[in-house]
Amino acid sequence: MATSVPVILLRPASSGRRLPHAIVARAAIWFRRMRERSRMRRQAVAMLAVMSERDLNDMAVSWSDIENEINKPFWRE
């Protein structure tokens, strides 16, 4: 007497199931990009903060430019 073994058929995920994965992947990319942008901005501001007035004038940067950069939200370029 042969016993029957249940067969489980695996089918590919429908396109509706892949959408959440794509959203999560894009959100992760966006998050990494914003974190990197924030880190780079903090480093730039730290470098500018230790420069002399003469160094800033040579680069055509004013203290108001630095203040604007500090106050800019991280998601803006």
Secondary structure, 3 states (H helix, E strand, C coil): CCCCCCCCCCCCCCHHHHHHHHHHHHHHHHHHHHHHHHHHHHHHHHHHHCCCHHHHHHCCCCHHHHHHHHHCCCCCC
